[in-house]
Amino acid sequence: MSEAFKEMTQCFSAEFDVRFFLLATQDKTMRVLNVWAGDNNYHVRRLASEGMCPRLPWAMRLPAFVKNPASVIALLEKLKDDPEEYV
């Protein structure tokens, strides 16, 4: 998953696709997203934040993160001062 989505998101968004992996293998996917939060490419950092948002109006919900958003908040803390406004 990680390399394909990382490459894809530099051309178009892969935030919907990541959600299926979060539902199936949340811990493993969150480890990847935490790595991506420090990537040099701002598109990859953006995917890390958008992919795990619990309640996107245009995408399926992530019930585990709605119930307990701690890991979402921790990842967003890493990105809140990102120099790229897009992130």
C-alpha positions as a Markdown table, in Angstrom:
| # | Residue | x | y | z |
|---|---|---|---|---|
| 1 | Met | 0.0 | 0.0 | 0.0 |
| 2 | Ser | 2.4 | 2.6 | 1.1 |
| 3 | Glu | 4.6 | 3.1 | -1.9 |
| 4 | Ala | 1.7 | 3.0 | -4.4 |
| 5 | Phe | -0.4 | 5.6 | -2.6 |
| 6 | Lys | 2.6 | 7.7 | -1.8 |
| 7 | Glu | 3.4 | 7.9 | -5.6 |
| 8 | Met | -0.3 | 8.3 | -6.6 |
| 9 | Thr | -1.0 | 11.2 | -4.3 |
| 10 | Gln | 1.7 | 13.3 | -5.9 |
| 11 | Cys | -0.5 | 13.4 | -9.0 |
| 12 | Phe | -4.0 | 13.1 | -7.6 |
| 13 | Ser | -5.6 | 12.4 | -4.2 |
| 14 | Ala | -5.6 | 8.9 | -2.7 |
| 15 | Glu | -7.4 | 9.9 | 0.5 |
| 16 | Phe | -10.4 | 7.7 | -0.2 |
| 17 | Asp | -8.3 | 4.6 | -0.9 |
| 18 | Val | -6.4 | 5.0 | 2.4 |
| 19 | Arg | -9.6 | 4.7 | 4.3 |
| 20 | Phe | -10.1 | 1.1 | 3.3 |
| 21 | Phe | -6.7 | 0.2 | 4.8 |
| 22 | Leu | -7.5 | 2.1 | 8.0 |
| 23 | Leu | -10.7 | 0.1 | 8.4 |
| 24 | Ala | -8.9 | -3.2 | 7.7 |
| 25 | Thr | -5.5 | -2.7 | 9.3 |
| 26 | Gln | -5.7 | 0.5 | 11.4 |
| 27 | Asp | -2.5 | 0.2 | 13.4 |
| 28 | Lys | -0.3 | -0.7 | 10.5 |
| 29 | Thr | -1.8 | 2.0 | 8.3 |
| 30 | Met | -1.4 | 4.6 | 11.1 |
| 31 | Arg | 2.3 | 3.8 | 11.3 |
| 32 | Val | 2.6 | 4.5 | 7.6 |
| 33 | Leu | 0.6 | 7.7 | 7.9 |
| 34 | Asn | 2.9 | 8.8 | 10.7 |
| 35 | Val | 5.9 | 8.3 | 8.5 |
| 36 | Trp | 4.2 | 10.1 | 5.7 |
| 37 | Ala | 3.6 | 13.1 | 8.0 |
| 38 | Gly | 7.3 | 13.7 | 7.9 |
| 39 | Asp | 7.8 | 13.2 | 4.1 |
| 40 | Asn | 9.5 | 15.9 | 2.1 |
| 41 | Asn | 6.7 | 16.0 | -0.4 |
| 42 | Tyr | 3.8 | 18.2 | 0.8 |
| 43 | His | 1.2 | 16.1 | -1.2 |
| 44 | Val | 2.3 | 13.0 | 0.8 |
| 45 | Arg | 2.0 | 15.0 | 4.1 |
| 46 | Arg | -1.4 | 16.2 | 3.0 |
| 47 | Leu | -2.5 | 12.6 | 2.4 |
| 48 | Ala | -1.4 | 11.7 | 5.9 |
| 49 | Ser | -3.8 | 14.3 | 7.3 |
| 50 | Glu | -6.8 | 13.9 | 4.9 |
| 51 | Gly | -6.8 | 10.1 | 4.8 |
| 52 | Met | -7.5 | 9.6 | 8.4 |
| 53 | Cys | -10.0 | 12.3 | 9.1 |
| 54 | Pro | -12.9 | 10.6 | 10.8 |
| 55 | Arg | -15.8 | 12.5 | 9.2 |
| 56 | Leu | -15.2 | 13.7 | 5.7 |
| 57 | Pro | -18.5 | 14.8 | 4.1 |
| 58 | Trp | -17.6 | 13.1 | 0.8 |
| 59 | Ala | -16.1 | 9.9 | 2.2 |
| 60 | Met | -17.0 | 7.0 | 4.4 |
| 61 | Arg | -16.7 | 7.5 | 8.2 |
| 62 | Leu | -13.9 | 6.0 | 10.2 |
| 63 | Pro | -15.9 | 4.9 | 13.3 |
| 64 | Ala | -12.9 | 3.9 | 15.4 |
| 65 | Phe | -11.5 | 7.5 | 15.1 |
| 66 | Val | -14.9 | 9.0 | 15.8 |
| 67 | Lys | -15.1 | 7.0 | 19.0 |
| 68 | Asn | -11.5 | 7.7 | 20.0 |
| 69 | Pro | -9.7 | 10.5 | 18.0 |
| 70 | Ala | -6.5 | 10.3 | 20.0 |
| 71 | Ser | -4.3 | 9.0 | 17.2 |
| 72 | Val | -5.8 | 11.4 | 14.7 |
| 73 | Ile | -5.0 | 14.3 | 17.0 |
| 74 | Ala | -1.5 | 13.1 | 17.6 |
| 75 | Leu | -0.9 | 13.0 | 13.8 |
| 76 | Leu | -2.4 | 16.4 | 13.3 |
| 77 | Glu | -0.2 | 17.8 | 16.0 |
| 78 | Lys | 2.8 | 16.8 | 13.8 |
| 79 | Leu | 1.4 | 18.7 | 10.9 |
| 80 | Lys | -0.3 | 21.8 | 12.4 |
| 81 | Asp | 2.7 | 24.0 | 11.9 |
| 82 | Asp | 3.6 | 22.7 | 8.4 |
| 83 | Pro | 5.1 | 25.4 | 6.3 |
| 84 | Glu | 2.9 | 24.4 | 3.3 |
| 85 | Glu | -0.6 | 25.9 | 3.7 |
| 86 | Tyr | -1.9 | 23.1 | 1.5 |
| 87 | Val | -1.1 | 20.5 | 4.2 |
